[in-house]
Amino acid sequence: MLTIRRHLFRGKLKSVLPPPPKKTHYEYSISPNTYSFKVPSYKRPLNPIQLIYQQAVNFPFEKSVNDVYRSYPTITSAQQRNRKTRPKGVLMSSADFIEDSLYNKHYGYFSKEVEIFQPDKPFKYSDVADVDDFVENWRQSYPKADPKSKSLQLWHTPTELFNPHYGESLARYILLNYKLNGSYPYEDLVIYEMGGGNGTLMCNILNYIKQQEPEIYDRTQYKIIEISNQLAEKQAKSYQKRLQSEGLSADKLEIFNKSIFDWDKVVDEPCFFIALEVFDNFAHDVIKYDMHSGEPLEGKVLIDKQGDFYQFFTPELSEYSKAYLQLRESGKLSILQSSSFNAKVENLKSLFKQVHPLFESPTMVKLKNSVLPFNDDLTTAEYIPTRLVKFFNILKHRFPNHSLISSDFHYLPNTIAGYNGPVVQTILNGDTIDVRTYMVQQGYFDIMFATDFEMAEELYKQITGKIPKISTHREFLEKWADVNATSTKSGENPMLDFYRNASFLTS
Ligand SMILES: C[S@@+](CC[C@H](N)C(=O)[O-])C[C@H]1O[C@@H](n2cnc3c(N)ncnc32)[C@H](O)[C@@H]1O
């Protein structure tokens, strides 16, 4: 009896065993860029070449494109900001996806340990033979280039490289404009710096003002707005020490550990607003245009339950994408108002270089779409600076009496495909690795955009009503820096010659 029972029991147990886990099938022929899914989508006949392609690369979903898109909820980078795990099973706008990858408090690129290169002591240019010698000196004071260095990210900025001369040039600019713009002597000199780095710029500026204009120095306030917790913490400790060691008063400084995009206080007093090398990490949205109608569609990243990425395009534009397209079209850089002669020239250029997607040769776009079935009759992607539009709006409404001093890259090499596409890179064993899409594991990659300064000038003018000025890095420094102090023995000047891909926008 007992044996029979045991036998029955054994049999029963077997039948209740769970089925073996279903293995996730990853389709490695599909990169996040393989398909651009248009929603709503319509079934259309495929030509033989497209049919062959479709067989070769599996369609990744079980449901229709429309159903898949509708079954995922949308989240923003702000909602995701404090969450510890990367989002799954959701849709995000491209700008939110990029912002989350860079700025999430736990896994974002800026939450990691960051070091900004700082030479032990300023270079003595009169002892440096020429530009090659300068680079050699720089390399020697650059121990962190060691691949085993604990820090994954090391930034080197003109502020640090040309310390104190670069900072002093900004101080000269500020002092002169403070005296000319009517604030002096009625208002204090108030300086805001977004992204204060090691505090070198702050010390250079305050030191210069103290030496040249002690009375103005007594009435100077310096405020730093810093998004990175890690940097803000480091700054809070080290800035006080640094200010004291340089004989500067620590009570001049106030640090706000927040993103400029969360700034809600209105600063009515006149102030200078410094933004150096910050625009490059401002997230962008992605637009593709319908190849037949020219209608703009906005990119959304679909992150499936396994954390894989797909790109969908919808005619529902975000508030800032709409604003950007309207501002572009109502200014001198309008694409749609472009003369037919200019459009023809751009069409021709598109055969050998990247032009705006609406200027791409229609024959080439049709040909590309007839061979590749994954583009849903959409043009090449355009990356649009929606966060820059938001930033200029913050300047207008929260800092109505500001003067802007900003500098950033107007060109970056090795960008991903698309108009105004970013550089997406990481450091692996000391080597810089560039990849071909921004849809990569969040937090491991820097995503940097070059700034189109002509467009930035146009946006700034229309949004704030102020007239800004563009100068190249060299033009600005030739005017405001002590050029003799940074000349090498051979007469070469690394401060003017380096950063040829950077420009200033000032107002
Ligand atoms: C490349 S570093 C430049 C540092 C410094 N301005 C310099 O030139 O040496 C960029 C800095 O901007 C900060 N940052 C980036 N986005 C920001 C935002 N939305 N609000 C405030 N700070 C931001 C970063 O944390 C970082 O400190």
The ligand as an SDF file (V2000), in Angstrom:
LIG
                    3D

 27 29  0  0  0  0  0  0  0  0999 V2000
   32.4080   69.3760  -18.7760 C   0  0  0  0  0  0  0  0  0  0  0  0
   32.0440   69.9800  -17.2020 S   0  0  0  0  0  0  0  0  0  0  0  0
   32.6560   71.6240  -17.3280 C   0  0  0  0  0  0  0  0  0  0  0  0
   33.0820   72.1720  -15.9950 C   0  0  0  0  0  0  0  0  0  0  0  0
   33.5360   73.6460  -16.0030 C   0  0  0  0  0  0  0  0  0  0  0  0
   32.4780   74.5110  -16.4950 N   0  0  0  0  0  0  0  0  0  0  0  0
   34.8180   73.8360  -16.8070 C   0  0  0  0  0  0  0  0  0  0  0  0
   34.7270   74.3900  -17.9080 O   0  0  0  0  0  0  0  0  0  0  0  0
   35.8990   73.4280  -16.3060 O   0  0  0  0  0  0  0  0  0  0  0  0
   30.2650   70.1850  -17.2160 C   0  0  0  0  0  0  0  0  0  0  0  0
   29.6800   70.5510  -15.8600 C   0  0  0  0  0  0  0  0  0  0  0  0
   28.3020   70.9440  -15.9950 O   0  0  0  0  0  0  0  0  0  0  0  0
   27.4940   70.2720  -15.0290 C   0  0  0  0  0  0  0  0  0  0  0  0
   26.1280   70.2030  -15.5870 N   0  0  0  0  0  0  0  0  0  0  0  0
   25.7470   69.5070  -16.6730 C   0  0  0  0  0  0  0  0  0  0  0  0
   24.4230   69.6670  -16.8960 N   0  0  0  0  0  0  0  0  0  0  0  0
   23.9610   70.4950  -15.9250 C   0  0  0  0  0  0  0  0  0  0  0  0
   22.6640   71.0210  -15.6070 C   0  0  0  0  0  0  0  0  0  0  0  0
   21.5870   70.6830  -16.3260 N   0  0  0  0  0  0  0  0  0  0  0  0
   22.5360   71.8460  -14.5500 N   0  0  0  0  0  0  0  0  0  0  0  0
   23.6460   72.1780  -13.8000 C   0  0  0  0  0  0  0  0  0  0  0  0
   24.8850   71.6820  -14.0390 N   0  0  0  0  0  0  0  0  0  0  0  0
   25.0510   70.8570  -15.0840 C   0  0  0  0  0  0  0  0  0  0  0  0
   28.2200   68.9360  -14.8760 C   0  0  0  0  0  0  0  0  0  0  0  0
   27.8820   68.2450  -13.7030 O   0  0  0  0  0  0  0  0  0  0  0  0
   29.6770   69.4090  -14.8760 C   0  0  0  0  0  0  0  0  0  0  0  0
   30.0520   69.9190  -13.6280 O   0  0  0  0  0  0  0  0  0  0  0  0
  1  2  1  0
  2  3  1  0
  2 10  1  0
  3  4  1  0
  4  5  1  0
  5  6  1  0
  5  7  1  0
  7  8  2  0
  7  9  1  0
 10 11  1  0
 11 12  1  0
 11 26  1  0
 12 13  1  0
 13 14  1  0
 13 24  1  0
 14 15  1  0
 14 23  1  0
 15 16  2  0
 16 17  1  0
 17 18  1  0
 17 23  2  0
 18 19  1  0
 18 20  2  0
 20 21  1  0
 21 22  2  0
 22 23  1  0
 24 25  1  0
 24 26  1  0
 26 27  1  0
M  CHG  2   2   1   9  -1
M  END
$$$$
